[in-house]
Amino acid sequence: MIVLGLVHGKGPEPPGEPPAPGPSWRVPWRALAWLAAAVGLLFLGPVADHAFGGLAGYVVLLLGVTVGMWRLERFCSGQYWRGLRDYQA
């Protein structure tokens, strides 16, 4: 069926087997691994504090925050932040 010359339809699907269902979503394993590493380091901070002293615990906490912020910065650098400003007159 042609509607104003813009849309071409195939018509109804022939009877037969329904299409095989594919995966409806994907698990972002890489992002989950980064999140687990950052949160794991934050939870290891008090353990390092108790085992090795305050400075070691502080360094581990800073490392956890650094890993999390580094990943966030890498994510944000890949985004397109200009938006519709390119189309302004």
Protein Blocks (a to p, Z undefined) as FASTA:
>chain_A
ZZhhlaccebjcdeddddddddfbdcdfklmmmmmmmmmmmmmmmmmmmmnojklmmmmm
mmmmmmmmmmmmmmmmmpcfklmmlmpZZ
